[in-house]
Amino acid sequence: MIDRLLQPPQPPAPGRIHKRTVAGCDALTYYLQLPHLYQADTPISVCVHGISRNAKEMIEAFAGEAAENRVLIAPLFRKQDYPRYQQPGISTADRSDLALLEILADVGRLTGVDSRQFDLFGYSGGAQFAQRFSLFEPERIRSLSLTSAGWYSWPDASLRYPYGVGSRALRSTIDLQKFLALPCQLIIGSDDSERDSSLNCASQIDRVQGNDRWQRAQNWLQAMTHACEKHQIDNQPQWHELAGQKHSFGDNVRQAELVGKVCQFWNQTLQKSAKPAAIYCGDYKAALPVSQMLYRQ
């Protein structure tokens, strides 16, 4: 009885999408897919949904192309738990940034995969979260992919967070220079120019960033380029425009190969980091993950 209680949790079957909740906290819910072969240094990719909370749709979209050599995670920031998940680091009540860190720790415990660094992708409101999370935790990010964000935190210390990176009563510290050095991919539909009901149309944002998502992406790209030059950092985001595309994750995936563009960026970044992808872990039924191997020893 005691031996069974001490056993580490068994990882879920690979090749399938599983909905999981971190033990003891119902708000920490996420979708997970493991590759058939994985080991401690298998890369992790996190995909963050927009305000429609379509986490399952997102991981399903990436499951085919990315699942063979990556651990895929899609956190679910439910509205009742994380109403302002796009703006981490402000409130003490709904810290979406800490929620993601807890989810990553859970995946590490479950699988033995090193979850300290990962690729981060976000769409729409998820892109807002991804950008701001990366401001606070740049050392955790291997690559950052932002698609169709409604608005951005400007790399400008004269503007208070979340409009910029200026100081306010934050719960974490922004490291702008490390953020500017991150490999970053910026994707936007060429026709993503509607001022719809989900777009933040505050005058302060319009004045600095532009009137729609396309304008704001273009202007943020320029602001990032200037910030890198100012801080003498040889880097700038890669720009990808999805021809004829509006603001729809499903259409962007089906009609404009969004997933392929993101996966290509992930693979390029992984190669440059000189961190090998998973080659062998053995059949999950026959070989234990690293955490359980250490336990058995």
Buried (B, 14 or more C-beta within 10 A) or exposed (E): EEEEEEEBEEBBEBEEBBBBBBEEEEBBBBBBBBBBBBBBEBBBBBBBBBBBBBBBBBBBBBBEBBBEBBBBBBBBBBEEBBBBBBBBBBEEEBBBBBBBBBBBBBBBBBBBBBBEBBBBBBBBBBBBBBBBBBBBBBEBBBBBBBBBBBBBBBBBBEBBBBBBBBEEEBEBEBBBEBBBBBBBBBBBBEBBBEEEEEBBEEEEBBEBBBBBBBBBBBBBBEBBBEBBEEEEBEBBBBEBBBEEBBBBBEBBBEBBBBBEBBBBBBBBBBEEEEBEBBEEBEEBEEBBBBBBEEEEE
